[in-house]
Amino acid sequence: MSEEQRPRLRDILRPRPVPTDRTVTTEADEAVPLPLRITAGYAWRLLLIAAVVAGFIWIVIQLKLLVIPLMVGILVTALLWPAFDWMIRHRVPRWAAVAVSILGTIAIVTVLLWLVVWQIRAQLPDVQERTGAAIEDFRQFLLNGPLHLTETQIQNYIDQGFALVDEQAQFLLNGALAVGTTAAHVVTGAVLSLFILICLLADGAGIWRWTLRIFPRAARPAADGAGRNGWTTIVNYARTQLLVAAIDAVGIGTGAALLGVPLALPVAVLVFLGSFVPIVGAVVTGAIAVLLALVYNGVWIALAMLLVVLGVQQLEGHVLQPILMGSAVKVHPLAVVLVVAGGSMIGGIPGALFAVPLAAFVNVAAVTISTGSWRTGATPQADLIWSTVPRQRRRSIR
């Protein structure tokens, strides 16, 4: 063998491209129609993805006492981030900004709880008396009204209603148990969430840099861009929901107080908390306010309360929110409802609360990577579950 034909050592050790045209086929494979083979290829890949997702969900459920406080800490951090970032940009020391954010939040929550307990204690005797009177009036209506029901039929309907409530209560209880099965779990989760909140506010950038080390070096820029876009989406989501919750709570609570509906302040707090579940929470809490007005104040006050609820939600969604935020939040209602329903089926109440922000984060991160926008840092231009569309402003002609 001549010197030119002899392979060199560096050529032997040099990596060569793997051929991709080596496909092993048999007569049976050739006998299967091509559409069926393509369908089978999609099927086993989809089953593999479903198995991975199911395994991930199973791990999350097993570690719920750790995952729920982590999600609460991240969501509260996103809620506090605009004010915290404002203080940092105005050269407030980080430790002071952390202290003001946390202590201010604790003070606001404490005041709200005190007001709720105060009004419940003040109006509880009157509410109990009016509840008994409303139940007796409804019973007499069933007996002497156009339905002409008997005592036995009424009791059967009551038993069926209690059975239905018990069935739904078990479903809600499973979601509540995801937060903690005992008071010790609840306290532990609250302390852990507070600790996570402090760490994220104090050293969130350092934690994110450490998290990026989990990814391969070549994938870190894409993961960093996807994570940053996802975090921006979560902050926009939290800011939007906080604004929506505040407007709904103040409007519906004020309307209930002016109409004489009892427990107006607890209703306002319930509306505020429920509004953090997009679309579904506002509908459910608004229905509770209307139901209270129907039971304690009659049909006409209930109708007025319904008009207040609808008016506040329309005013918030189409007038105040675009003006105050300077942008219109683009959310597909079908996607939100399906995500919330799926989250509640998997994780109950916590699942419904975290479903939309988690889905929005995953969606934005995936779109950022697939469109390559992480290379330029631009906002991904694609279909998103939750995106902020800047409002077009008219330029004045001078």
TORMARLUM-718541 format. One line per 3 residues: number of its first residue (from 1); their letters; for each residue x, y, z of C-alpha. Coordinates in steps of 0.05 Angstrom, whole numbers, always signed. Example, Ala and Ser with C-alpha at 12.3 -4.5 7.8 and 13.67 -1.06 7.14 Angstrom:
<sites>
1 = AS = +246 -90 +156; +273 -21 +143 .
</sites>
This chain:
<sites>
1 = MSE = +0 +0 +0; +28 +67 -20; +37 +125 +28 .
4 = EQR = -21 +163 -3; -69 +103 +4; -51 +87 +75 .
7 = PRL = -103 +116 +124; -76 +166 +173; -90 +160 +248 .
10 = RDI = -124 +228 +251; -171 +207 +195; -190 +144 +232 .
13 = LRP = -205 +181 +296; -242 +238 +261; -318 +232 +274 .
16 = RPV = -357 +217 +212; -430 +234 +197; -479 +178 +214 .
19 = PTD = -515 +153 +152; -590 +164 +156; -611 +122 +96 .
22 = RTV = -603 +55 +132; -675 +33 +140; -689 -40 +153 .
25 = TTE = -753 -62 +119; -785 -130 +111; -838 -158 +65 .
28 = ADE = -890 -147 +119; -871 -74 +124; -877 -65 +50 .
31 = AVP = -945 -99 +51; -972 -46 +101; -1001 +14 +66 .
34 = LPL = -961 +78 +73; -1018 +118 +106; -1024 +64 +159 .
37 = RIT = -949 +65 +172; -950 +141 +179; -1010 +136 +227 .
40 = AGY = -975 +83 +268; -912 +127 +271; -952 +186 +297 .
43 = AWR = -990 +140 +345; -931 +110 +382; -897 +178 +387 .
46 = LLL = -960 +210 +415; -967 +152 +465; -894 +162 +486 .
49 = IAA = -906 +237 +497; -970 +221 +536; -932 +171 +579 .
52 = VVA = -878 +222 +595; -930 +276 +612; -969 +226 +656 .
55 = GFI = -905 +206 +692; -888 +279 +704; -958 +292 +732 .
58 = WIV = -952 +231 +777; -886 +256 +805; -916 +325 +817 .
61 = IQL = -975 +294 +854; -928 +253 +897; -888 +315 +914 .
64 = KLL = -948 +360 +922; -927 +385 +990; -864 +412 +958 .
67 = VIP = -891 +432 +889; -952 +472 +915; -910 +519 +960 .
70 = LMV = -860 +527 +903; -915 +547 +855; -946 +594 +907 .
73 = GIL = -878 +627 +919; -866 +637 +844; -936 +665 +833 .
76 = VTA = -931 +713 +892; -863 +734 +868; -893 +751 +800 .
79 = LLW = -948 +791 +835; -897 +831 +875; -846 +837 +818 .
82 = PAF = -870 +903 +786; -867 +941 +853; -803 +905 +873 .
85 = DWM = -770 +920 +806; -792 +993 +811; -757 +999 +879 .
88 = IRH = -694 +966 +852; -692 +1013 +792; -698 +1073 +839 .
91 = RVP = -636 +1049 +877; -672 +1024 +938; -627 +972 +973 .
94 = RWA = -647 +902 +955; -656 +880 +1027; -701 +940 +1039 .
97 = AVA = -742 +925 +977; -750 +853 +998; -772 +874 +1068 .
100 = VSI = -821 +926 +1043; -852 +877 +992; -861 +821 +1042 .
103 = LGT = -883 +862 +1102; -930 +903 +1059; -962 +840 +1032 .
106 = IAI = -970 +810 +1101; -1000 +875 +1127; -1051 +878 +1070 .
109 = VTV = -1072 +805 +1080; -1078 +815 +1155; -1122 +876 +1148 .
112 = LLW = -1168 +841 +1098; -1175 +780 +1143; -1190 +824 +1203 .
115 = LVV = -1244 +862 +1165; -1275 +797 +1141; -1277 +767 +1211 .
118 = WQI = -1304 +832 +1240; -1362 +836 +1191; -1379 +761 +1198 .
121 = RAQ = -1382 +768 +1274; -1424 +831 +1269; -1475 +804 +1220 .
124 = LPD = -1476 +730 +1239; -1539 +732 +1283; -1578 +771 +1231 .
127 = VQE = -1554 +724 +1175; -1575 +662 +1215; -1644 +691 +1228 .
130 = RTG = -1654 +711 +1155; -1628 +643 +1131; -1681 +607 +1172 .
133 = AAI = -1735 +653 +1147; -1713 +644 +1075; -1712 +569 +1081 .
136 = EDF = -1782 +568 +1111; -1809 +615 +1057; -1780 +570 +1003 .
139 = RQF = -1811 +509 +1036; -1879 +541 +1038; -1872 +561 +965 .
142 = LLN = -1858 +488 +947; -1918 +464 +987; -1970 +517 +968 .
145 = GPL = -1942 +543 +903; -1955 +519 +832; -1912 +457 +842 .
148 = HLT = -1956 +429 +899; -1901 +384 +926; -1911 +340 +987 .
151 = ETQ = -1867 +335 +1048; -1841 +268 +1024; -1821 +296 +956 .
154 = IQN = -1787 +355 +987; -1748 +310 +1034; -1727 +266 +975 .
157 = YID = -1702 +327 +936; -1665 +351 +998; -1631 +283 +1005 .
160 = QGF = -1612 +283 +931; -1584 +353 +938; -1542 +334 +998 .
163 = ALV = -1517 +272 +961; -1497 +316 +902; -1463 +367 +947 .
166 = DEQ = -1426 +311 +983; -1403 +282 +917; -1377 +350 +894 .
169 = AQF = -1347 +364 +962; -1305 +301 +956; -1278 +327 +890 .
172 = LLN = -1262 +395 +921; -1234 +362 +982; -1184 +323 +940 .
175 = GAL = -1161 +390 +912; -1157 +420 +982; -1118 +360 +1006 .
178 = AVG = -1066 +376 +952; -1049 +437 +994; -1045 +399 +1059 .
181 = TTA = -1081 +344 +1095; -1070 +373 +1164; -1060 +441 +1195 .
184 = AHV = -986 +424 +1203; -981 +414 +1128; -1014 +480 +1115 .
187 = VTG = -968 +517 +1163; -907 +482 +1134; -929 +499 +1064 .
190 = AVL = -939 +572 +1083; -871 +577 +1116; -838 +543 +1056 .
193 = SLF = -874 +590 +1008; -850 +650 +1048; -779 +624 +1047 .
196 = ILI = -782 +612 +971; -810 +682 +962; -753 +713 +1001 .
199 = CLL = -701 +673 +962; -731 +691 +895; -734 +765 +911 .
202 = ADG = -665 +767 +942; -627 +724 +891; -673 +705 +834 .
205 = AGI = -620 +718 +781; -570 +674 +816; -620 +617 +823 .
208 = WRW = -636 +622 +749; -562 +620 +730; -554 +558 +772 .
211 = TLR = -616 +527 +740; -586 +539 +670; -527 +495 +688 .
214 = IFP = -574 +435 +686; -580 +443 +610; -524 +425 +561 .
217 = RAA = -478 +482 +545; -503 +488 +474; -575 +491 +497 .
220 = RPA = -566 +544 +551; -577 +606 +507; -643 +578 +481 .
223 = ADG = -665 +557 +551; -646 +625 +578; -686 +662 +525 .
226 = AGR = -746 +616 +533; -744 +623 +609; -740 +698 +607 .
229 = NGW = -798 +705 +558; -838 +656 +601; -823 +696 +664 .
232 = TTI = -845 +761 +629; -910 +726 +611; -921 +704 +682 .
235 = VNY = -909 +775 +708; -958 +803 +657; -1009 +749 +676 .
238 = ART = -1002 +764 +750; -1007 +839 +739; -1068 +830 +696 .
241 = QLL = -1103 +784 +745; -1087 +829 +804; -1118 +887 +767 .
244 = VAA = -1179 +846 +747; -1187 +819 +818; -1182 +888 +850 .
247 = IDA = -1232 +920 +802; -1282 +862 +808; -1276 +860 +884 .
250 = VGI = -1285 +935 +894; -1342 +941 +844; -1382 +879 +866 .
253 = GTG = -1368 +891 +940; -1391 +964 +935; -1453 +943 +895 .
256 = AAL = -1471 +890 +947; -1463 +940 +1004; -1507 +992 +970 .
259 = LGV = -1560 +941 +955; -1561 +916 +1027; -1535 +846 +1012 .
262 = PLA = -1506 +816 +1076; -1432 +799 +1083; -1412 +848 +1028 .
265 = LPV = -1339 +850 +1051; -1329 +774 +1053; -1362 +771 +984 .
268 = AVL = -1313 +823 +958; -1254 +784 +986; -1281 +720 +956 .
271 = VFL = -1289 +754 +889; -1217 +780 +894; -1189 +711 +907 .
274 = GSF = -1233 +677 +856; -1214 +725 +801; -1144 +695 +800 .
277 = VPI = -1175 +636 +764; -1188 +669 +696; -1259 +671 +670 .
280 = VGA = -1284 +613 +713; -1269 +646 +780; -1303 +711 +763 .
283 = VVT = -1366 +674 +740; -1370 +629 +801; -1358 +684 +853 .
286 = GAI = -1406 +731 +817; -1459 +677 +819; -1448 +670 +894 .
289 = AVL = -1461 +744 +904; -1525 +739 +863; -1547 +677 +902 .
292 = LAL = -1538 +713 +968; -1579 +771 +943; -1634 +723 +920 .
295 = VYN = -1637 +686 +986; -1634 +746 +1033; -1662 +805 +992 .
298 = GVW = -1710 +777 +941; -1715 +771 +866; -1710 +845 +848 .
301 = IAL = -1647 +857 +890; -1617 +794 +861; -1632 +820 +791 .
304 = AML = -1599 +886 +809; -1539 +848 +837; -1534 +809 +772 .
307 = LVV = -1533 +874 +733; -1478 +900 +779; -1436 +838 +769 .
310 = LGV = -1443 +840 +693; -1432 +915 +691; -1369 +911 +733 .
313 = QQL = -1339 +855 +691; -1355 +891 +625; -1327 +957 +652 .
316 = EGH = -1264 +923 +676; -1253 +882 +613; -1267 +934 +560 .
319 = VLQ = -1253 +1002 +591; -1211 +1004 +654; -1162 +948 +640 .
322 = PIL = -1138 +975 +572; -1133 +1046 +600; -1095 +1028 +663 .
325 = MGS = -1049 +976 +632; -1039 +1011 +566; -1049 +946 +529 .
328 = AVK = -1102 +895 +514; -1092 +825 +540; -1103 +774 +485 .
331 = VHP = -1130 +710 +515; -1169 +657 +478; -1228 +639 +524 .
334 = LAV = -1233 +568 +499; -1160 +554 +515; -1167 +585 +584 .
337 = VLV = -1230 +546 +602; -1201 +480 +578; -1136 +492 +615 .
340 = VAG = -1172 +510 +679; -1218 +450 +673; -1160 +403 +661 .
343 = GSM = -1120 +432 +719; -1179 +425 +766; -1189 +352 +744 .
346 = IGG = -1116 +336 +758; -1101 +379 +819; -1168 +406 +845 .
349 = IPG = -1167 +477 +870; -1090 +486 +865; -1093 +457 +795 .
352 = ALF = -1145 +507 +773; -1105 +564 +803; -1038 +546 +771 .
355 = AVP = -1063 +517 +706; -1065 +580 +664; -998 +611 +685 .
358 = LAA = -963 +543 +678; -994 +531 +610; -976 +602 +588 .
361 = FVN = -904 +593 +610; -897 +527 +574; -930 +555 +512 .
364 = VAA = -887 +617 +509; -823 +578 +523; -839 +527 +468 .
367 = VTI = -856 +582 +418; -792 +620 +435; -750 +559 +420 .
370 = STG = -788 +536 +358; -788 +606 +325; -715 +620 +342 .
373 = SWR = -733 +686 +375; -685 +670 +432; -628 +688 +385 .
376 = TGA = -652 +760 +377; -688 +770 +444; -751 +792 +407 .
379 = TPQ = -821 +773 +429; -842 +709 +394; -893 +721 +339 .
382 = ADL = -939 +661 +341; -1003 +635 +372; -998 +642 +448 .
385 = IWS = -1045 +622 +503; -1030 +687 +539; -998 +747 +505 .
388 = TVP = -998 +822 +514; -1014 +861 +451; -992 +935 +454 .
391 = RQR = -1050 +982 +442; -1043 +1022 +378; -1036 +1096 +394 .
394 = RRS = -1054 +1149 +344; -1000 +1198 +327; -1019 +1270 +330 .
397 = IR = -1006 +1309 +266; -971 +1374 +278 .
</sites>
